[in-house]
Amino acid sequence: MHPVIYLNKTMVEATKARVAPVSSAMLYGRGVFTTVAIYSSQPFLWSKHWQRLTTHAKRLDIDFTGCNEKNVGDALQKLISVNQVKEGRARVIMLARHGRDIWKTKVPGAKKTDLLIMTGDPQQPAPAGLSLAVSPYRTNTLSPLAGIKSLNYLDHVLSWEEAQSRDFDEAVVLNERGEIVSATTANLFWARNGTLHTPNLSTGALAGITRECVIDIADKHFLPVLEGIYEMSDLTDADEIFLTSSSLGVAAMTTFDFRRYSEGPLTTTIAEAYRQLSRG
């Protein structure tokens, strides 16, 4: 994480930033965020990130009055300049101060939501590729938070940490029906007999911005893509596996539960097309 952050129209040292300790965000996790890739000092696909961020904010009843795509985008661009970020990532966060909460301050104050932006270095996948396990934890599609990129992210973090404890880079997460959802912090694609596959959003998968970008790239390259309901056997029969996220871009998996895979032609085509698109 870089030393300066943006908090409510002010650039401030990250170590000196303060937010309200008694708030809906701090007590209940009422907040949303998005992670934006930065290439050549520019936020990649910012409009799509903003659209998803505000859609999720509305679903959690977060008031973002006064924030719009332009002024938040300008703040993000200014922070990128202040921290001199050429290649990296940014996290844009909305922290709700109020809701229909059990615990609340007697005098709530005028501000309803805090806007926080931070930047950091790019996430660098291992040159030899990533290893993938199967998570013992499940996604609940009946949760009101299913498919929302909210501050309630600890289940993803714990799933990722569990995989790390077994010396894997990532893990496949299933839902309560045993359907493949995603990796712990990324969307999941695989190729089989020349066709790309990815879980349908009805499984609880997040509508990732990079996921959408990859589907569009595949369409432009006349590569068939199927969004479907899959079980673990569908993935173990894959010829190629890769992950997508704003942090990783397109990252090939070379090991899945001790099976070896190579970065095949479909992964290479998608990764190269994404690189060209993101670098302009």
C-alpha positions, 0 to 999 in steps of 0.5 A: 500500500502506498503512503498517501490515501484519499479520504473525503476530499483530502489527501492524507498520510495513510497512518494518520487517516481517521474514520468514525469508529461507531458507524454502520461500516465499522460495526456491521460491514455496510460498505462496498469496494472495487479494485481497479487496475492501473496501467501507464498511470491510468485506471483501467475500465473505470466507468465499468467499476463505477457502475458496479460500485454504485449498483452494489451501494444501492443494494446495501442502501448506502447513500453516495450523494455527492459522489459521481463517476467524474469527481471520484474518477478525478480523485482517483487520478489525482491520488495516482499522480500523488503516489506516482503510480505507473503500474499498480492497483487502486481500491475505491471504498464507500463506508456507510456511517448510518443505517437502521442500526442497533448501535448508533451515535445519538447525534449522527452528523451530516455526513452519511458515507465516507469515500476512501481511495488507496493505491498499491503495487501490482499483484505479481503472479509467479512466473511459473504459474499459480497452484489451485486447491479446493476450498473446504468453505462454501458460498451461500447463494441465499445470502443477501450479500451473494454477488456483492463486493462488500466489506463483508469479505472475511470469508474470502480472506479465510478461504484464501488463507486456508489455501495458503496454509497448504502452500497453494496460491488459490482455491476453488470455492463451491456453493451450498449445492456443490456448484463451482463458483470461483476462486477465493478472490478471482473469477475462474475460467477453463478450456476444454476441447477449444471452448471456454467455460466459466460459472454462471452468476447464479452460482454466487460468482461475482460479476467481475470487471475483468471477467466481463472483459475476457468474455468480450475478448473471447467473442471478438476472437471467435472463441466460444464461451459457455457460462454454466452450472458446473461440478468439480468433475468439469474442472478436473477434465479441463485442458487449461485453467486461468483466473481473472481479476483486476489485481491479477489480470489473466493468470494461468494455473499450472497446478490444480490439486496436484494435477499439472496444467500448461498455459495452452493456446486459449489462455495465451490468446486471451492473456495477450489480447488483455495485455494489449487492451489494457496497455492501450 
